Amino acid sequence: EPAGGGPTGMDSVMMVEDPAACCSACASNSACKGFSRVGTACYFKDGFGLNNEVLDAPGRTAYFTLQSPSAPPPSPLLPDACQVFSTATSKETAGGVPKGMDAVLVAAEPKMCCSACASNAHCRGFSQLGVYCYFKDDFGLNDYVPDNPIRTAYYSIPPSPLLPPPAPPSAPPPHPCGAYITEDTKEPAGGGPAGMDPVMVVEDP
């Protein structure tokens, strides 16, 4: 049996079919150093090492960590990973299994699933059912599975399509006088052009 008492910040016992859920729950609490597994019950402990087995429970199995000051710290969760997802109860996230990740994760807290999904470019969300997270690769929601009304969907909203860039402003028309050279105290040669009056009175040249 693992040494110690109940860890601070978590329940002392957890009833689950799969011991992986107990491993995830213990690993997510820094005060938890292991647990005793008896049937479907996991009894969490906060001490290193082992005690003698309880005589009237010979079927128990101890899951425990070794005290190692030099062990590297666990990888941190992405900060505020769940803030990038919208949630909906009694719904299911759309899509199939994202490329490059397992279809399901057993996690004690949703933020562990949020971090896993947010770190994969193909993951758009997941459906949470108890301690299980089922990852999906598409945007949006489907109707929930009727026999699982308590599932919660964590999903991404598709990004808005990019607007086309504005058209550049039209170039102003060329100035009529741009084709002429000017010179003071001079006069163009020749007489009045055919087909037009020889003189025109205007304010703007």
Secondary structure, DSSP 8 states (H G I E B T S, - for coil): -B-S---TTS-SEEE-S-HHHHHHHHHT-TT--EEEEETTEEEEE-SSSB----TT-TT-EEEE----TTS-------TTGGGG-EEEETEEE-S---TTS-SEEE-SSHHHHHHHHHTSTT--EEEEETTEEEEE-SSSEEE--TT-TT-EEEE--------------------GGGG----TT----S---TTS-S----S--
